[in-house]
Amino acid sequence: MSEQPSRTALVRRARRINRELAEVYPYAHPELDFENPFQLLIATVLSAQTTDLRVNQTTPALFAKYPTPEDMAVAKPEELEEILRPTGFFRAKAKSVLGLSAALRDRFDGEVPGRLDDLVTLPGVGRKTANVVLGNAFGVPGITVDTHFGRLSRRFGWTVSEDPVKVEQDVAALFPKSEWTMLSHRVVFHGRRICHARKPACGACPIAPLCPAYGEGETDPEKAKKLLKYEKGGAPGQRLKPPPDYPGQPAPPLAGR
């Protein structure tokens, strides 16, 4: 059994991984298309159990028809369900979106609140969603623990916990607050593109020398290269409207929309 690194060594290595990821993904960003806090909030709720790409392909029609919380709160459930069908679990998501929009209308004057304590009172909104919105719509630092972030945090030795709240606490203690939001983007980018759940591309990973979990995946460089996804593998990313500095091609819209 290998010896555990000291706290100082753990912090030093964690921060070095973050710096290396910043060089690999200088363009890291939220992979949901949005133009305002309400759109980001709804898109994040819809992203459960599906890809950001599928959400991005679905939301243009959704926001064209229901641009504000007031509009969405009075949507006919069956019409909303039909638009949300491609994202999966569309009945539950339609119910969340209706409840969420009504709560914004009734309790927050139709505005998305900029405090975590308020956001988590909204239907369908947990800490992960709240931190996404705070970090990317309000500039409030937050760590977003999705499946990718949790997996990589354990592989990097930043935490041993499976509980998202504990993962958030463990990782937050390793980094300055100012890094939290961008760290979240970089780690998620890396998890989607290289450090996959089933077959991480260890042989094509630029931070392999720093990773305690190196060897869990394919170590042969040529075979690993074939596992790369999105722009790292020459394919489009998740956004239909990516930022100007994004290296990949915009993703295609949903067929028939």
N, C-alpha and C positions, 0 to 999 in steps of 0.2 A: 504493500500500500504506500503510495507516494506521500511525502510529507506535505502538509498544508502550508502555503506561503504565509509569511507574517502579514499583519494588517497593512503595514507600510508598503510591502512588496505588492500586495493585492491592489491597493490604491494606485500605485505607480504603474502597474501593468494595465489596469483598467483604463487609466487616463491615456496611456500610450495607444491602446486599441482604439479609443475614441479619436485620437489624433490621426491615426492611420486610416480609419474609416472616413474621416473628413477629407482626406486626400483622394481616396477611392471614389467617394460620392460627394463631390463639392456641390452638386446640384440636388442633393436630397431635399425632398419636400413632401407635403401631404399628397397622397396619390388619389385623393378625391377632388373632382372639379367642384368649385364653389365660388360664389361672388359676394357672399355676405354671411354673417354668423348663422342666420336661420338656415340657409342652404347647407352649410357645413354640418350643422346639428342634425338635420334630417338625413343627409347623406351618410353620416356616421352611424346613425341608428339603423339605416337600411343595409349597412355593410356587414352586419352580423350574418354569419353562415353563407357568405357569398364573396365574390371578388370585388375589389374596388372598380375594376373595369366594368363589370356588369352593372354596378350602381351608376357609374358615369354614363353608361349607355341608356339608363332608365330615367335619370333625373331631368334631362332637358324637357321631355314631355310633361313630367310632373310639375316642374316650376313654371312652365309656360301656362299651364292650366290653373295652378294654385300658387301664385307668387309670394303670398304673405301668410302668416299664421291665421289671420282672420279668414282668408279664402279657404285655407286647408281645413280649418276647424269645421266648416259647414259642407265639406265635400260629401257626396253620396258614397257610403262605404263600398258599394259594388263597383263604382267607377274608379275609386282609388285602388281597390284590389286589382282591377284589370291592368292598370298602369304598373303596379308594383309586382305583378305576377312573375316577370323574369328574374326577380331577386330571390325568389324562394320564400317560404313561410309568409306568403303575402297577406294572408288574413290577419295573422298576429301583428305583422308590421303595419298594416293599414290601421289596426286598432291603436297601436302605439302612436303612430303619426297623428291620428285624429285627437287622441287624448293630450298629446304633447302640444299640438297647435292650440287646442282649447285652453290649456293651462297657461300658455304664453299670452293668449288674448285676455284671459280673465284675471290672471295674477301678476302679469308683468307688462301690461299695456302693449302687448304685441311685440315686445322687444326681448331678445335673448339675453338673460342675465349674465354678467361677467364674473360671478362668484361660484366656486365649486359647491358650496353649501346650498345655493339656490338651484343650480343645474341638476344636482342629483335628486331633487324633489320632483322632477318632471318624469312623466311616464316613459319607461323604456330607456332612461338615461342613468348609467352607472358611472363609476369613477373614470373608466377608460374613455368613454364618450366625452365626459366633462373635460378631461385633460386635453383631448384632441381639440375641442372647441376653444378652451382657454389659451392653449399654446399657439394656435394657428389663426384664430380670429381676434384674440384680445392681447396677444403678446405676453400672457402670464405663464411663466415657466411651469412645465408639467411633464411627468413621465407617463407615457402611454404603454400600458402592458397588454399587448395583444398576444396571440399565440406565438408569433415570430419573436417578439421581444422576450417573452418568458423563456422560450427554448434556448435562444442565444445567451441570455443571462446565465442560465444554468451551465451551458457548454463553456462559457468564458470563466466560470467559477465565481461569478458575482453574487450568486445566491444558490441555495439548494431547495428553495421553496417552490411549490406548485401553486401556492395561493397568490393571486395577482396583487393584492394589497401588500402582502409581505415582500413580494418581489420588488414592488415600487419602493418600499421603505429601504430595503437592502441596497438597491442600486442608487437611490437618492443619496445615501450616506457616502458613496464613493466619489461623487462628482459635485462640482460647484453648481448651484441652482441655475446659473446663467446658461449652462450646457444642456439642461434637461430636455428641452423641446427638440433641439437639433440632434442630440444623442438618440432620442426616440426614432427620428426619421432615419438616421444612418443605420441603426441596428435593424430596423424593419426592412430597409432597402437591402441590406446584406442578407437577411434571412430569406427574402423573396428571390434574390438573384443568384446567390452562391451557397449559403449555408442552409440548405433545404432540410425539411423534417426527415424525410425517408433516406435521401441519398445526398448528403452534403458534398459539394465539389471541392474537397480538401486540396486536391492537386492543382487547382486553379485559384486557390484563395490567397489574396495578397497579405492577409494577416496570419497565415498558417504558423509562422515561427513564434507567434505570441499566444497561440491557442492551446489550452490544456487538453482540448478534446480532439486535436489533430489526429487523423487516422480513423475516426468514426465513419468517414465516408470514403469516396473514391480518391486514392492518392496518385494514381497515374495521371500525369498532366494532360495527355491527349484525351483520355477517357473522361477526365473531369471537365475539360473544356466543352464537351458535348452536353454536359448537364446544365450549362449556364442558361439563365432565362432573361427575358426582357432585353433591354439594350445591351447587356453584357453578352447575350447570345445572338445579337443582331436582330432581335424582334421588337415590335412596338411595346411601349410601356402600358400603364394602366389608364392614363388620362386621354380624353379626347381633345382637351385644351391644355397641353402642358406649358410650363413656364418657358420663357424665351431661351434660357440657357440649357434646356433639357436636350440630351444628346440623341435620344431615340426619336422614332416616328410617332406622331399621334395615333392613338388607337382608333379603330373604325367604329362608327355609330352602330347602334342596334339595327339589325335588318328589319325593314318594314316600318321604321319609325320616322 
